[in-house]
Amino acid sequence: MRAYLRFELRRLVRDPRLTMFTVLGPVVTYLIFSPLAGDDRLSGLDAATALMVGLAGYGAVAGALTVAGSVAQERASGWLRQLRVTPLPPGRVLAAKALTSMLSGVPAVVAVGLTGVLQHHVTLSAGRWAALVALLWVGTAPFALLGLAIGYGLAPHLAQPAVFLAFLTLSVLGGLLVPVAYFPDALRDLAHALPTYRFAELGWRTVDGRAPSPVGLTVLLAWTVAFAGLATGAYRRSTGRR
Amino acid sequence: MDDDAVRLAGLTRRYGPVRAVDALDLIIPPGSTVALLGPNGAGKTTTLEILLGLLPADAGTAAVFGREPAEAVRAGRVGAMLQHAGFVPGATVGDLVGLARALHARPLDTDRILDLAGLTELAARRADRLSGGEAQRVRFAFALAGEPDLLVLDEPTTALDVDARRTFWAAIRRYADDGHTVLFSTHQLHEADEYADRVVVLAAGRVVADGPPARIRALAGARTVAFDLAGGPVDGLAELPAVRSVEVRGERVVLTTTDADATVLALATGRGFRGLEVAAPGLEAAFLALTSTGTES
């Protein structure tokens, strides 16, 4: 398992284009939009910090979803079958893939964080920075699992748009791009039920020095369990073969 | 029991109404190099997929070194080169060989693997940017990295040119000479003939011939001799020289023979005929005719 994880990570490093997209998108968005919010207070934070967390989360979700969704290609190319005739158990392949997907969200978090520091002099203690990166890493678990569900469930030409649609819907409605403070009430209630909002909330609370909320954790965990179920089901069906 | 590399008994696999593998029995002792020969659709790939644990059987049993196929794979005793097994982007040949080695308890040395597969010069290249033949060699390297006791190769030479084929088979032979069991599928008689010490011919999911290459070659040399009876008797046709089977379709008779010259000569001197045709029926038809129950003897 460790060897396979290493192998996957080396691949990720060798082909940084995918990561570049998930890094560039939120960084550029942050550069452009953070000055527009001015002195607004969002989620109890100054706008520069709140947007930084939202867009860091946006990048992390993008990374986790797209890398996990790429199993559609690996399945179609026959690579997963090739792995099945090695001693590596299929469950481990799934686990390693989920871990790699989660890790692919981290560069975006770091990059947007750096941009926040450089552009708006966002200041946090070292401990809060560490907690922020760690939570925005672990919190990508449901998105990695959703990506795997799509990747195992759909052919590559359908998986790509499906990943994109899921990503866009979840991140916009979850308030990662435009903060929920600007949402009408009904949409805000919807946002509160989404994993993306609860994921970013982990970050908002962290930079504010607060522990994750029990409601937030519960919502996030429920989505994680649901997506894990979907991923396992899709995985089983894909290996059953006809 | 435990000594058999492969033991298939009554193996059956259906796709809808089609029996891809039909009550197939096959035992392969360790240390042999066996060719699974047959046309496309004969059930070669399905058989191999079942004995690699990739596909469940509908009926019958498959055992590899006395274990369930998937278990034998998990134990690292089997290595396989599949058809259409692609590589993921971003990995070099060296990465792939390294991964394959890391997944096995007692792998071969990296240099040895690269040398056997003819990849020494390509180790730093990205596997998704290789030619078809080169990629095939990477598949080979991936399959043998763990030094499996049984090496399974599904149509291993399809993407290779003539030179690459020769190098490839030389490598396989070296691997087999070290006492490993090799099972490969092919639809080319000459490959089976040249590189296997036993040839198992499959047609329509069944074993239709099984023996040393020389015997299979002789069987495959069969011809059909067809003609109209023109009022002549059917009796005695089976007793003509070299005739292996007789089939009567109304007026027309089709004889399968291992020596068309002798058969036609005897026909011409002994009895009359009209519309004579001698044809090479192709591997599959030849084996089907030779093994069908319709043979009179």
Chai-1 contact restraints between the chains, C-beta under 6 A:
chainA,res_idxA,chainB,res_idxB,connection_type,confidence,min_distance_angstrom,max_distance_angstrom,comment,restraint_id
A,A3,B,L99,contact,1.0,0.0,6.0,A-B,restraint_1
A,A3,B,A102,contact,1.0,0.0,6.0,A-B,restraint_2
A,F7,B,D95,contact,1.0,0.0,6.0,A-B,restraint_3
A,F7,B,L99,contact,1.0,0.0,6.0,A-B,restraint_4
A,R11,B,G90,contact,1.0,0.0,6.0,A-B,restraint_5
A,R11,B,A91,contact,1.0,0.0,6.0,A-B,restraint_6
A,R14,B,G90,contact,1.0,0.0,6.0,A-B,restraint_7
A,D15,B,P89,contact,1.0,0.0,6.0,A-B,restraint_8
A,D15,B,G90,contact,1.0,0.0,6.0,A-B,restraint_9
A,E74,B,V88,contact,1.0,0.0,6.0,A-B,restraint_10
A,S77,B,G86,contact,1.0,0.0,6.0,A-B,restraint_11
A,G78,B,H84,contact,1.0,0.0,6.0,A-B,restraint_12
A,G78,B,A85,contact,1.0,0.0,6.0,A-B,restraint_13
A,G78,B,G86,contact,1.0,0.0,6.0,A-B,restraint_14
A,W79,B,G86,contact,1.0,0.0,6.0,A-B,restraint_15
A,W79,B,V88,contact,1.0,0.0,6.0,A-B,restraint_16
A,R81,B,L82,contact,1.0,0.0,6.0,A-B,restraint_17
A,R81,B,A85,contact,1.0,0.0,6.0,A-B,restraint_18
A,Q82,B,A85,contact,1.0,0.0,6.0,A-B,restraint_19
A,V85,B,L52,contact,1.0,0.0,6.0,A-B,restraint_20
A,V85,B,V73,contact,1.0,0.0,6.0,A-B,restraint_21
A,V85,B,A80,contact,1.0,0.0,6.0,A-B,restraint_22
A,T86,B,L103,contact,1.0,0.0,6.0,A-B,restraint_23
A,P87,B,R74,contact,1.0,0.0,6.0,A-B,restraint_24
A,P87,B,G76,contact,1.0,0.0,6.0,A-B,restraint_25
A,P87,B,L103,contact,1.0,0.0,6.0,A-B,restraint_26
A,L88,B,L103,contact,1.0,0.0,6.0,A-B,restraint_27
